[in-house]
């Protein structure tokens, strides 16, 4: 008799603002899907801070790396809400890296 394996991990939800979706729409399909994958991995790692927006940085590695930052709000009893996706410089990314605010 085989036992069925149960799914035990909770699903984590998040919201993307229309501005983020428009920015993703201006990227190549490969780049936008890689950004979304990084957001999905980051959702479990970010911390809740009530009444404050936060920022995290990311990089799409490759021949010409693309550095980006995401602004979001993550409050108690709510899903993370990502409202801004920005292109940043490598120096700005390194600043976020030194503050441990990267994906």
Secondary structure in CASP SS format (residue, H / E / C, confidence):
PFRMAT SS
TARGET T0000
AUTHOR 0000-0000-0000
METHOD secondary structure of the structure
MODEL  1
X C 1.00
X C 1.00
X C 1.00
X C 1.00
X C 1.00
X C 1.00
X C 1.00
X C 1.00
X C 1.00
X C 1.00
X C 1.00
X C 1.00
X C 1.00
X E 1.00
X E 1.00
X E 1.00
X C 1.00
X H 1.00
X H 1.00
X H 1.00
X H 1.00
X H 1.00
X H 1.00
X H 1.00
X H 1.00
X C 1.00
X C 1.00
X C 1.00
X H 1.00
X H 1.00
X H 1.00
X H 1.00
X H 1.00
X H 1.00
X H 1.00
X H 1.00
X H 1.00
X H 1.00
X H 1.00
X H 1.00
X H 1.00
X H 1.00
X H 1.00
X C 1.00
X C 1.00
X C 1.00
X C 1.00
X C 1.00
X C 1.00
X C 1.00
X C 1.00
X C 1.00
X E 1.00
X E 1.00
X E 1.00
X E 1.00
X E 1.00
X E 1.00
X E 1.00
X E 1.00
X C 1.00
X C 1.00
X C 1.00
X C 1.00
X C 1.00
X E 1.00
X E 1.00
X E 1.00
X E 1.00
X E 1.00
X E 1.00
X E 1.00
X E 1.00
X C 1.00
X C 1.00
X C 1.00
X C 1.00
X C 1.00
X C 1.00
X E 1.00
X E 1.00
X E 1.00
X E 1.00
X E 1.00
X E 1.00
X E 1.00
X E 1.00
X C 1.00
X C 1.00
X H 1.00
X H 1.00
X H 1.00
X H 1.00
X H 1.00
X H 1.00
X H 1.00
X H 1.00
X H 1.00
X C 1.00
X C 1.00
X C 1.00
X E 1.00
X C 1.00
END
